[in-house]
Amino acid sequence: MPCPCLLILARYLFSESFERLCSSLASPLVIPGLEIEGGLYVQRNSISMSRRFVWPKQDLVGAHQELTAPVVDLEGFLRGDEEATKQASDIIKAACLQHGFFQVINHGVDLNLIGLAHDHTDNFFKLPTCDKLKVRRLPGSIWGYSSGHADRYLSKLPWKETLSFGYNESCPNPIGIDFFKSTLGKDFEQTGLVYLKYCEAMKGLSLSIMELLAISLGVDRGHYRKFFEDGCSIMRCNFYPPCQEPGLTLGTGPHRDPTSLTILHQDQVGGLEVFSDNIWQMVRPLQSALVINIGDTFMALSNGTYKSCLHRAVVNKYEDRRSMAFFLCPREDKVVRPPQDLVFNQGKRLYPDFTWSDMLHFTQKFYRADDSTLQNFTKWIISAKSANL
């Protein structure tokens, strides 16, 4: 059976022509540093900002203190030091019980590779809009280029551009190495190879973190590693342009990732914020560190023991910001179910069985990810199963 990742790429390669894609846009609005489809204007100091980017006041409450983010040194764990492994798992446990967020250093990922991936990301986002639209995300797909997610939402648009694609190492062509060259030209011939190496490194690191999460929860050390080994994950490159009215909008709205685990590398500009102790708190970028946060699917896999991290990204008036996020996902048909030992110790199941395909379908077709995605998804899946009885 053809690999799902390749089928998705084929949709792009044989989609309607570039000219038809451009002509299908409904009078794009030119926002300084950002362009979207449709919308209304709000005049602000001669700068036109679409109302579609304006967020409710309750989502814009500012962060006035810095999060004391736990930092986990992975060096000892990666070389097999049991004492260092215990220390790392203890720090992770405390962080995941509180807010589901921590950072890792000495993670084994080549810093030159990270820098090279950022360079290729910069090259893409510097392209003219019509060139970026050659890889525009098609309806029903989560892969491709999007500006402000204007193709999906009518309001509360994020002030950012994204490029997303899948990664599945079990495929002969895990991310479609030829995809970037065939759609964007010879200058992007190396882009697919660089992203492939980056995703390979992120997948390896994510499986190591899954091992530490299992240790911290007191379940079999290899349980989660094995569960995610054959998964098809998601890579997303983010670009946040400067915004003349940063107090009116957000780069990414408040949400918990529906996926299992996110590994983020951000530049030194700053803008990531985490909700902890009932307030928003700023996350200071750490040179060479990678940001880790727990997602909804892993919260279900831990039977609610570990918190899915509620976070957002703010924008600023003077500098653009970049980040690269790798979202670890299980194979789409695998049943998401916590280890029996964990359920036995807690006394009951908190979430019903579901597959990653179920969660993906829910968040792509019916529900915009927010701080209550898992709770509402649980109601939806129970209702759907009852209707099929």
N, C-alpha and C positions, 0 to 999 in steps of 0.2 A: 504493500500500500504506500503511495507517495507520502513523503514527509510533510506534515502540516505547514512547516516553515517555508518549504519550497512552493507549496500551493499558494501561500499568501504572496510570495514574491512574484509568482507567475501572474497574479492578478494585476500587479503593477506593470510588469513588462508587456502585457498584452491589453492594457486598459486603453481608454480613449486617448486620442492624440493630445499632445501638449497644447495645440491651438484650441481644441474643444475644452480642455480643462480651464484654460484662461478665459475663454468666452463664457463659461458657465458661472463665473464669479459675478455676483450682483454688485457692481459699482464699489470696488474696494475702497474703504476709507483709509487715507494716509495719515497715520498717527506718527509723531516724531519717534522714529526707531521701531515702529510696529505698524503692520497693516492687517486689517481684518475685513470680513465681508459684512456689508450692511450696517445698520445701527443708527443712533441719533447722536447729535453733537451737544456738548456742554462747553460754552466758551469760558476759558480760564486764562487770563493774561495773554490773549491772542493765540493760545494753544487749544486746539480742538481735541477734546477727549470724548470718546463715545460713552454714552450712558451705560452701555453694556459692560463697561469695565468697572463701574462704580459699585462698591460693596456696602452692605448695611453697616451702620455704626457699631453694632455689637460685635461684628467680626473684625473691626479695625482698632479695637482697644489696644493701646501700645504696650510694649514690653519695656519695663524700666529697671530690670535687673538681669544679671547674667547667670545662666544655669551652671551650677557646679557639675559639669558633665563627667561621669566616671570615665577614666581612661584605662584601657586594658592593654597591658604589654604582652604580646603573643610570642615573644622570642622563646621563652622557656617551654611553653606548650608545644611549639612547632618542632623543637628538638627533643621532645619526649621527657622533659623534666616533670615528674609527678607532683612535686611540691609547687612548682610554678603553675602547673595545670589547675591545682586546687585553688590557688590564689586567684587565678583568672576566672574560674567558674564561680567563685564566691562573689567577686565584683559584679559579674554579669547577672547573677541571681538577684543581688540587691537592686541593681538598676532596672531589671525587668519587672520586679515586683512593684517598683515605684512609678516608673513612667515608660519603660520599654525602649530606652535610648542609651547608647554609650558610644565611645570612640575607641578605635584600636590603633596601636602603633607597633612597629617592628612586625608588620603583618606579612612580610615576604613578597609583596607586590613591588615590582621594579618601578621606582619613581620616574625613571626615564620613559617607561611605557605609559605611565599616567600622563606625563607631560606631552608625549607624542599624540595620545588620544585627544587631549584638549586642543592641540594644534589643528588636528583634522576637523574637530568640531567647529573651531573658529573659522576654518576655511569654508565650511558649509554655510554657516549663518551669515557670513559676509557676502554670499552670493546675492544677486538681484532677486527680488521676490519671484519673478516669473520663472527663474531657474530653480528656485526651491520648490515651486509648485509642480515641477516635473515628478517629484516624489511625494506629492500631496497625499495625505491620508484619505483613503476611499471610504465611503459609507459602509458601516458594518465591520471595519477593520480597526485594529489598534496600532498598526504599523504605518510609518510614514511621517511626513512633515505636517505640523499644525501651527497656526498662528492664533494664539489666544483661545484655542479650542472653539472658535466661532462656528465650526461645522457641527458641533454637538450641543452647545448651550446658547440660550438667548440672553442670559443675564449673568452677572457676577463672573465675567470673563477674567481669567488670570492674565496678568501683564507679562507674557512670556511667549517665546517660540520654542517648539520642541521637535525633536527628531527621534522617532521610536522604531525599534525593530526587534525581532525575536532571535533567541539563541538556543540551539539544541545541538549539543555535541554529538548526539547519536546520528545526526543527519550527515550524509556525505558532504554537504555544503552548509555548515551550521548556521551561517547568517547570510548566505548568498553573496559570496566574495565578489562575483562579477556584477552584482546588482548596482553598486555605486558607479562603476565605470560605464556600464551600459546605459544608465539613466542620466548621469551627470557629466560624463566625458572622461577622457584619458587622465586629466588632472586629478581625478579621484580614484585612480587605479589602485593606489596603496591604501586607501581609506578602509576598504573592506578587510584587508589583511591586518591592519592595526586594530580595528574593532574586534576582530576574531581573537587576536592575542589578548586583548584587554578582557573580553568576556571569559576566555579560558581562565585567566588569573582570578577574576571575580568569582567564577563558579567554584574553583578550588578553595578559595578563601571562605566562601559561604558554607561549603561542606564542613570545613574545619570548625567554623563557628557553630554549626549544627551539632557537632560532636560536643563542644563545650556546653551548649544549651542542654543537651541530654544529661551530661554529667551534673550540671547545676540542678536539674529537676529530679535527680536520683533514679533515672531510668537507664536502660541498656545504652551503653556509650555509642553504639553504632546505629541506634534505632532511627533517628532523624536523618543521619547521613544517607543511610540506605534508601529511605523514603524519597529523598530528593535527587538521588544520583541520576535518574533518567528523565528529569523534568525539562520542560521547555521554558526558559526564563525570558525576561524582557529587559532590554537596554534602552535607556532614554537619555538623550542629551538635551540640556536646558539652557536657554539664553534669555536673560532678563535685561532688556534695554533700560537706559535711564528713563525716568518718568517725571514730568514737570509737576505732577500732582500726586506724590507718593502717599499722601494722607487719605486719598480717596479710593485707592485700589490695593490689590495684593498680587504678588507674583504667583503664589499658589495659595489657595484658600485653606482654612482649617479642615483637616481630614486625617483619617488613619488609613494607611495603605491597605487595600484589600488583599494584597499578596502576602507572602510569608515572612520574608526578610529583605530589607533594603540595605545595600551598600552604596553609600554616596561619597563621591569626592567633590568638594567645593573649592572654589578659589579663595583668595584671602580677602575678598570684598566684604563678606558677611551678609546675613539676611535670613538665615535659618533660625526659626524660633520653635520652642517646645513648650507645651502646656503642662505644667507641673505645680503641685501645691496650689491649685486653683488660680494660677496666674500664668500669663505668657512670659517666657524667659528667653533671652538671647543666647545663642550658641556661638561662642568665639571660634573662628576657624583655627585649627591647629596644623601647622606645617607638617606635612608627611603623614598626617593621620587620615583614617577613613571613618566616616560616620556610619553607625549601624542602628537601625531601628526595627522593632518587631512590628509585623503586620497582623491583620485580622485572621488570616488563615492559620498562622502559627499560634495565635491566641486560642483558637479552637483546638489546635493540636496539643496545646498544654492544658486543655480543659479549663481555660479561663485563669490559670495560675499566673501567667505572664501577661502584662498589659500591652495592647497595641498602642503604639506611640501616636499621640495627637500632636500634629505639627503644622507649620505653615511657612511661607517665605514672603518676606516683605521686599519692597523695591526702594531705590533711592533716586535722588534727583540728578546725581552727577556721574555715577559710574555704572557701567554694565556689569552683570554678574553671570558666572557660568557654573554649571555643575553637571556631573554625570552620575546617573542612578542605575544600579543593576538590581532588578527585582527577581529574587529567587522564587520560583513557582514549581509545584509538583507536576508530574504528568497529568494531563487534563482529565483522564478517566480514573485516576487513583482516588480512593475513598479517604476523605479527611476524617480521621478518627484518633483520639488520644490513646496512648498506651494503656493497656488494661491495668497495669500496676498503679498508674497515676489515678485512674478512675476509682480503683479499689480504695486507695488511701483517702480520697476525697469523699467517697460515698455515693456520688451520682454523676451522671453526664449532664453537662450544661448546654451542649449543642448537639443537634442531630447529625447523622452522617450526611456528608455532601461531597461533591467532587469540585475540583478547581474549575472545571468547565461550568458548573452551576453558578459559582461565585462570579466568574468572568461574564457569563451571560447576564446575570442580575445587574452588575455594575456598568455594563456596556449598553444594555437595552432599557433598563427600568429605573436605575437609581444612580445618582451622582454621589460619589464617595464623600462622606463627611465624618462626623464624630460618632455616628450611630449606625454605621453601615452593617456591622456584624449582627446587631440586635434586629434590625429590620430585615436583613437577609434571612435570619433564622425564622422569623415569622412567615416570610415569603415561601421558604422551602418547605416548612411544615404544612402551610396551606396548599402548596402545589402537590405535595405527596398525598394529602387528604383527598384532594379533588380527583386523584387518579385511582383511589381505592375502589 
